[in-house]
């Protein structure tokens, strides 16, 4: 499975800089010898449903299971924690390194796609998969800018069965994707079976997050360089919890 490397930052104000501000702060940075250029942003909307067992077996085994629905269809994703660079070293604040399996899947789950089911069965105790249930639902509005640099050959992040609507789907022939910068507005709620508080009111919580996802061969230090430049535009705090973990913690008072 491909390796995903990203830096997660909490954005308490939810401010999204303009293209001109991003150009001023990030344009001209050097990453791997390439000068950064900020591309025009795109807006994506999707609904993410996360799954685990009632006792958190997947989380205990370093696994994240998600179904993402958007206009172009549905994708089931399994992520597994990967070892940080440098055995024995503390990972950078906010750094997530995970191997990732994406499978296009048009219907409800379960049943799970065969590739996902096999990967889970290999990593979980016997019988755990049958106990998996939805735990939280996230509605995400994502503004994405690709940070690209000049290259003599095309560099492209490849993922198994990646949907064609991904912001990573194309890079100009003379450019290479360095970092994908995303500003996320996240509205989280409990799944339908748990969606009401004791007084019968639906419970929703909102938070904002910034993600920096590394392109091919882009290291942790390059992500930190971009984060430092971005922090001149808005308050940012490294976040060592995933979206699903943060959502579950925020919604715990309503469960």
C-alpha positions in Angstrom: 0.0 0.0 0.0 1.3 3.5 -0.8 2.7 5.7 2.0 0.8 8.9 2.9 2.9 11.6 4.7 1.1 14.7 6.0 1.3 17.4 8.6 -1.9 18.2 10.4 -2.4 21.7 11.9 -5.3 23.0 14.0 -6.7 26.3 12.8 -8.7 27.8 15.6 -9.9 30.8 13.6 -10.7 28.9 10.4 -9.2 31.7 8.3 -8.4 30.8 4.7 -5.8 33.0 3.1 -6.3 34.5 -0.3 -4.4 33.3 -3.3 -2.4 36.6 -3.2 -1.5 36.0 0.5 -0.4 32.4 -0.3 1.7 33.6 -3.2 3.4 36.1 -1.0 4.1 33.7 1.9 4.8 30.5 0.0 5.8 31.4 -3.6 9.5 31.1 -4.1 10.2 28.6 -1.3 12.6 25.9 -2.3 11.6 22.3 -1.9 14.0 19.7 -3.1 15.7 22.3 -5.3 12.4 23.3 -7.0 10.8 26.7 -6.5 7.3 26.6 -5.2 4.4 28.0 -7.2 0.9 28.2 -5.8 -1.8 27.0 -8.1 -5.4 28.3 -8.1 -7.5 26.6 -5.4 -10.4 24.2 -5.8 -13.3 23.5 -3.6 -14.4 19.9 -2.8 -17.2 18.7 -0.6 -17.5 15.2 0.8 -19.1 13.1 3.6 -16.8 10.8 5.6 -18.2 8.0 7.7 -15.6 6.4 10.1 -15.9 2.9 11.5 -14.6 1.0 14.5 -15.7 -1.6 17.0 -17.5 -0.4 20.2 -14.3 -1.0 22.2 -12.0 0.7 19.6 -10.2 -2.3 18.3 -9.2 -0.7 15.0 -7.8 2.4 16.8 -5.9 0.1 19.2 -4.2 -1.6 16.2 -3.4 1.7 14.5 -6.1 1.4 11.8 -8.5 3.9 10.4 -11.5 2.8 8.3 -13.5 5.3 6.3 -16.1 5.5 3.6 -16.0 8.8 1.6 -19.0 9.8 -0.4 -19.0 12.6 -3.0 -20.7 13.4 -6.3 -18.4 11.2 -8.3 -19.0 8.2 -6.1 -17.9 6.4 -3.0 -14.4 5.2 -1.8 -13.5 3.0 1.1 -10.1 3.7 2.6 -8.1 1.8 5.1 -5.1 3.5 6.7 -2.5 1.9 8.9 0.1 3.7 11.0 3.6 3.5 9.6 6.9 3.8 11.5 8.3 7.3 11.6 11.5 8.1 9.7 14.5 7.1 11.7 14.0 4.2 14.1 13.7 5.4 17.7 13.2 9.1 16.8 10.2 11.1 18.0 8.0 12.0 15.0 7.6 15.7 14.2 4.6 17.4 15.9 1.5 17.0 13.8 3.1 14.4 11.5 1.1 11.4 10.2 2.7 8.7 8.2 0.3 6.0 7.2 0.1 3.3 4.5 -3.2 3.6 2.7 -5.5 1.5 0.6 -8.3 3.1 -1.4 -11.0 1.1 -3.2 -13.8 2.5 -5.2 -17.1 1.1 -3.8 -20.5 2.3 -5.0 -22.7 0.6 -2.4 -23.3 0.7 1.3 -21.0 -1.1 3.8 -20.9 -3.8 4.9 -20.2 -5.8 2.9 -16.7 -4.5 2.6 -14.7 -4.5 -0.7 -12.6 -7.7 -0.8 -9.3 -5.9 -0.7 -10.3 -4.0 2.4 -11.8 -7.1 4.1 -8.6 -9.1 3.5 -6.3 -6.3 4.8 -8.5 -5.9 8.0 -8.6 -9.7 8.6 -4.8 -9.8 8.4 -4.5 -7.1 11.1 -7.4 -7.7 13.5 -8.3 -10.4 16.0 -10.7 -13.1 14.8 -14.3 -11.9 14.7 -13.5 -8.2 15.1 -14.6 -7.2 11.6 -18.1 -8.4 12.2 -18.3 -6.0 15.2 -17.3 -2.9 13.1 -19.9 -0.1 13.2 -20.1 3.6 12.1 -18.8 5.8 14.9 -18.8 9.4 13.5 -19.9 11.2 10.4 -18.0 14.3 9.0 -19.2 16.8 6.5 -16.1 18.4 5.0 -15.7 21.5 2.8 -12.1 21.5 1.5 -10.3 24.3 -0.2 -7.1 22.9 -1.8 -4.1 24.5 -3.4 -1.4 22.5 -5.0 2.1 23.7 -4.5 4.1 22.7 -7.6 7.6 23.2 -8.9 9.4 23.0 -12.2 10.5 19.5 -13.2 12.0 17.8 -16.2 9.8 14.8 -15.7 6.3 14.5 -14.4 6.0 13.5 -10.8 2.6 12.1 -9.7 1.3 10.6 -6.5 -0.2 7.2 -7.3 -2.8 5.6 -5.1 -4.6 2.3 -5.6 -7.9 2.9 -7.3 -7.8 6.7 -6.6 -11.0 8.4 -7.7 -10.6 10.6 -10.8 -12.0 13.6 -8.9 -9.0 13.8 -6.7 -7.2 17.1 -6.5 -4.0 15.1 -7.3 -5.3 13.8 -10.7 -3.2 16.0 -13.0 -0.1 18.2 -13.0 1.1 20.2 -15.9 3.8 18.3 -17.9 6.6 20.6 -16.8 5.6 20.6 -13.2 5.8 18.2 -10.2 3.5 18.2 -7.2 5.4 19.1 -4.1 2.8 19.6 -1.5 -1.0 19.6 -1.4 -2.3 22.3 0.9 -5.9 21.9 2.2 -8.1 24.1 4.4 -10.9 22.0 5.9 -14.1 23.1 7.5 -15.4 20.0 9.3 -18.9 19.5 10.7 -19.1 16.3 12.8 -22.0 14.4 14.1 -22.9 11.0 15.5 -24.1 8.4 13.1 -27.9 8.0 12.7 -28.2 5.4 15.4 -26.7 7.8 18.0 -27.6 11.2 16.5 -29.8 12.5 19.2 -28.9 13.6 22.7 -31.1 12.7 25.7 -33.4 15.5 24.9 -33.9 14.4 21.3 -31.8 17.1 19.7 -29.3 16.4 16.9 -25.7 17.2 18.0 -23.2 18.8 15.7 -19.8 20.3 16.3 -17.6 22.2 13.9 -13.8 22.6 13.7 -11.1 23.7 11.2 -8.0 21.9 10.2 -5.1 22.6 7.7 -3.3 19.7 6.0 0.0 19.6 4.2 0.3 16.4 2.2 3.7 15.6 0.8 4.2 14.8 -2.9 6.5 12.1 -4.2 9.9 12.2 -2.5 9.1 15.2 -0.3 10.4 14.9 3.2 9.2 16.0 6.6 11.5 19.0 6.8 10.0 20.4 3.6 6.5 20.1 5.1 7.7 21.9 8.2 9.2 24.7 6.0 5.8 25.2 4.3 4.0 25.2 7.7 6.4 27.8 9.1 5.7 30.1 6.2 2.0 29.5 6.4 2.0 30.4 10.1 2.9 34.0 9.1 -0.6 34.3 7.7 -2.8 32.6 10.4 -2.5 31.0 13.8 -1.7 27.3 13.5 -1.0 24.6 16.1 0.4 21.1 15.2 -2.3 18.5 15.8 -1.4 14.9 16.7 -5.0 13.6 16.5 -6.8 12.6 13.4 -10.1 14.1 12.3 -12.0 11.1 13.5 -10.4 11.1 16.9 -11.0 14.8 17.3 -14.6 14.5 16.2 -15.3 11.6 18.7 -13.7 13.6 21.5 -15.8 16.7 20.8 -19.0 14.6 20.5 -18.4 12.6 23.6 -20.5 14.9 25.7 -23.6 14.1 23.6 -23.2 10.3 23.8 
